[in-house]
Amino acid sequence: MSLSDDQIRRIASLARIAVAKDEAEVVLERLNRVLGLIDQLQAVDTTGIEPMSHALDLVQPLRPDAVTESDQRARFQSGAPAVEGGLYLVPKVIE
């Protein structure tokens, strides 16, 4: 697939990108190279190949879901100005 000069101007207008007339040829060449690469990728036969989310088949090691610290709530709340039922009491700020 190859783009024309008019298509480059239209794409630039839609993208709100200012492309000067002397830059249009460079942009045209670069976009045509990208589209050529896409055409090459689409030409590859991928039947029977399972899609993958990453190029490497890696698995994230997970740690066990276990409690590693002791319950220190009473110690933390001992320094609070007001506590009731295990909750911190704060002044009302919204009427």
N, C-alpha and C positions, 0 to 999 in steps of 0.2 A: 504494500500500500504506500502510496506517495501523496504527499500534500501539495496543494498549489499555493501560490502567493496569496490569493484571495482567502483561502482557508486559514492561513497563518494570521492574516489581519483579523478575521472573524474570531478565531480562538483568542487572540490577544485582547480583542474588544470584550469578549465574554468574561475573560479572566481579569479584566481591568488592568492590563499590563501595557505600558507604553513601549512599543517596539518601533524604533526609528527605521526609516527605509534602508539605511546602510546595514542595520542589524538583521533585517528580515531574512536575508539570504543565509546568514549563519544559523539563525533560529530554525529556518526551514531545513537545513542540512542536518542539524542535531535531532530535530523531531523525526525526520525521515529515517535516521539511523536507529532511533528508539523503536519506531514502528517496524523496521526491518528485523530487529532483534525479536520483537513480539511475534512476528510472522514465523521466524525460525523456531521459536519455542512451541508455537501452535502446530507446527508441522511434525513434531515428534509424536510417535505412536505410544500412548500411555495406557493402552488397554491392558487390564490385568495388574496394574500397579496401584497399590493401596495408597490413598492420600495420607500424608503425614503432617504433623504440626511443626516438626523440627527436622533438620537434616540429620542430626545425630539421635539415635534411639537411646536416650538417657532417661533415667528415673531419678527423681528428687528423693534423696534419703530423708526419711521422716524419723523424728525421735518419738519415743513412746509417750503417750498422753498420761503422764503420771504426776502427782503432786510432789514437788521437790522442796517446798518450804513449809515451815510450820505455821499454824494460825496465830497471828500476832495482833488480831483486831483489838482485843482488850488493852494491850500495851499501847497501841496507837491512839485509841480513844481516851486513854487515861490523861492525856495532855490537852484534850479538847475542852473548851469552855462549857459546852452543853451537849449531852448525849442522852438519848432515850430509846430504849428498845434496840440498841445496836446501831442507831442512826445518828448522824451528826445533826444537831439543831442549829439553824441559822436564822438571823432576823428576817422578817418578812420585808421584801423590797418592792413588791407590786401590790397595789391596793385592789 
